[in-house]
Amino acid sequence: MTMTQTLPAGEIRRLPTKRARIQDDMVADYLATAVESGQRTIQIGAGDLGAVCLKRGAHHQIVAPMGAIEALQAACDSRAIPTDALSGGPAARSDVNAAPFDLAIFGAETGFPAMAANWRHVSSRLRDGGVLVLLGADHGACARLADALEGDQTWVMEARIGGEAAIFRKAGKVCEATSLAGLARVSDPARRPRGVRYGLVSRLIDRVFPKRHSAA
């Protein structure tokens, strides 16, 4: 839903639609500075942050169920963002002739099987120096992936955003053996993921920036 504001002269100015949580707006602000026109971006799992990539002029691919793809399309429509450069499907498309990805997003609610199934493709197709955004890196599958990356010199954690998201940068070529070993190490369901922990800071952010309920 797009909000409007009446100006003194009687004109109407469109205001950007806010997301359900302030933390997601903070990640959106980061993406708005990290993504450049013409780049290739990919997201694994549901979420509307792909709209930021499209607004910045990127060629964006979403790997998610059809309902999530339609939800992203609707989010773009509500913000008047063109979707000509949007593609998607239930599985990542492997095209060896395509340019590498510049940025990858893994959604907070992505299950471990879906994350692991797409990780090999995404990690190998992300360019050296490319950015990996893990949403919800303090819990669930993304926390497990963060644990796996901690022991892999290919990945360097650069930032934490909003008490939950972790930003990694790819520092070199992926070693498949190391990558698979890392996933195997964190895949045990009985093992509680450590992830990117924030302690008091995370609790403070949750208190200062509580979840916002959408008006539509």
C-alpha positions in Angstrom: 0.0 0.0 0.0 1.4 3.4 -1.0 1.0 6.2 1.5 0.3 9.8 0.4 0.9 13.2 1.9 -0.9 16.4 1.2 1.4 19.3 0.6 0.6 22.9 1.5 0.0 23.7 -2.2 -2.5 20.9 -2.4 -0.2 18.5 -4.3 0.0 14.9 -3.4 3.4 13.3 -2.9 3.9 9.5 -2.8 5.7 8.1 0.2 7.6 4.8 0.0 5.8 1.8 1.5 7.4 0.7 4.8 8.2 -2.9 5.5 6.8 -4.8 8.4 10.0 -4.5 10.4 12.5 -1.6 10.7 15.3 -4.2 10.5 14.2 -5.0 6.9 14.2 -1.3 6.1 17.8 -1.1 7.3 18.8 -4.0 5.1 17.0 -2.3 2.2 19.0 0.8 2.8 22.2 -1.2 2.6 21.1 -2.9 -0.6 20.3 0.6 -2.1 24.0 1.5 -1.7 25.5 -1.9 -2.6 23.6 -2.8 -5.8 24.5 -1.0 -9.0 22.6 -0.8 -12.3 23.3 -3.7 -14.6 24.4 -6.1 -11.9 23.0 -9.6 -11.4 21.5 -10.4 -8.1 19.7 -13.5 -6.8 17.6 -14.3 -3.7 16.8 -17.7 -2.2 13.5 -17.7 -0.4 10.6 -15.4 0.0 10.9 -11.7 0.7 10.4 -8.3 -0.9 14.0 -7.0 -0.7 14.5 -8.1 -4.3 12.4 -5.0 -5.1 15.4 -2.9 -4.0 17.7 -4.7 -6.4 15.2 -4.2 -9.3 14.8 -0.5 -8.4 18.5 -0.1 -8.6 18.5 -1.5 -12.1 19.8 -5.0 -11.4 18.8 -8.2 -13.2 17.2 -10.1 -10.3 16.4 -13.8 -10.0 14.3 -15.2 -7.2 14.4 -18.9 -6.3 11.2 -19.6 -4.3 7.7 -21.1 -4.6 5.3 -19.4 -7.0 3.4 -17.7 -4.2 6.6 -15.9 -3.1 7.4 -14.9 -6.6 4.0 -13.4 -7.0 4.3 -11.6 -3.7 7.6 -10.0 -4.9 5.9 -9.0 -8.1 3.0 -7.4 -6.1 5.5 -5.6 -3.9 7.2 -4.1 -7.0 3.8 -3.1 -8.4 2.9 -1.3 -5.2 6.1 0.7 -5.4 5.9 1.3 -9.2 9.1 -0.6 -9.8 9.4 -2.2 -13.2 9.8 -6.0 -13.2 11.1 -6.5 -16.8 14.4 -7.7 -15.3 12.8 -10.1 -12.8 13.0 -13.9 -13.3 12.2 -16.7 -11.0 11.3 -20.3 -10.4 11.5 -23.1 -7.8 15.1 -23.9 -8.6 18.2 -21.9 -9.5 18.9 -21.8 -13.2 22.4 -23.0 -14.1 23.8 -21.2 -17.1 27.5 -21.5 -17.4 27.5 -18.7 -20.1 25.8 -16.2 -17.9 27.7 -13.5 -16.0 28.4 -14.3 -12.4 26.2 -12.9 -9.7 27.2 -9.7 -7.9 25.1 -10.2 -4.8 23.1 -13.0 -3.2 20.4 -12.9 -0.6 19.3 -15.8 1.6 15.9 -15.3 3.3 15.4 -15.7 7.0 12.7 -18.4 6.6 14.6 -20.5 4.1 14.7 -24.1 5.3 18.1 -25.9 5.6 17.4 -28.4 2.8 16.5 -25.6 0.3 19.4 -23.5 1.4 21.9 -26.4 1.1 20.5 -27.4 -2.3 21.0 -23.9 -3.7 24.3 -23.0 -1.9 26.6 -24.9 -4.2 25.2 -23.1 -7.3 25.0 -19.7 -5.7 28.4 -19.8 -4.0 30.2 -20.9 -7.1 28.4 -18.4 -9.4 29.0 -15.4 -7.1 31.9 -13.4 -8.4 35.1 -12.9 -6.4 34.4 -9.8 -4.3 30.6 -10.4 -4.5 28.3 -9.9 -1.5 26.3 -12.5 0.4 23.5 -11.3 2.6 22.2 -13.7 5.2 18.9 -12.6 6.7 18.1 -14.0 10.2 21.7 -15.1 10.7 21.0 -15.5 14.4 18.6 -18.5 13.9 17.6 -21.3 11.6 19.2 -22.3 8.4 21.0 -18.9 7.8 22.6 -19.3 11.3 23.8 -22.7 10.3 25.3 -21.3 7.1 27.0 -18.5 9.0 28.5 -21.2 11.2 29.8 -23.1 8.1 31.3 -19.9 6.7 33.1 -19.0 9.9 35.7 -21.7 9.2 36.0 -21.0 5.5 38.6 -18.5 4.4 36.7 -17.9 1.2 34.2 -15.8 3.1 34.8 -12.7 5.2 32.1 -11.2 7.4 32.0 -7.5 6.8 28.9 -6.2 8.7 25.9 -6.9 10.8 22.7 -5.0 10.2 19.6 -4.5 12.3 20.6 -7.1 14.9 19.9 -10.0 12.6 21.4 -9.8 9.1 25.0 -10.6 8.3 27.0 -9.4 5.3 29.8 -11.6 3.9 32.1 -10.9 1.0 33.6 -13.6 -1.2 37.3 -13.3 -0.9 38.4 -16.0 -3.4 37.5 -19.2 -5.3 35.2 -21.6 -3.5 36.8 -24.9 -2.5 34.1 -27.4 -3.0 35.5 -29.9 -0.5 35.7 -27.2 2.2 32.2 -25.9 1.4 30.6 -29.4 1.6 32.5 -30.2 4.8 31.2 -27.0 6.4 27.6 -27.8 5.5 28.0 -31.3 6.7 29.4 -30.1 10.0 26.4 -27.8 10.7 23.6 -29.9 9.2 22.9 -32.1 12.3 19.3 -31.2 13.5 20.4 -32.0 17.0 23.1 -29.3 16.9 21.9 -25.9 17.9 23.3 -23.3 15.5 25.4 -20.5 17.1 25.0 -18.1 14.1 25.8 -14.4 14.4 24.8 -13.6 18.0 24.2 -10.1 19.3 23.1 -10.6 22.9 22.1 -7.3 24.5 22.3 -5.3 21.2 19.8 -7.6 19.6 17.4 -7.4 22.5 17.7 -3.6 22.5 17.0 -3.3 18.8 13.9 -5.5 19.2 12.7 -3.3 22.0 13.4 0.1 20.3 12.2 -1.1 16.9 9.3 -3.5 17.5 7.6 -5.3 14.6 5.3 -3.0 12.6 2.0 -4.3 11.4 1.2 -3.5 7.8 -2.0 -1.5 7.1 -2.8 -3.7 4.1 
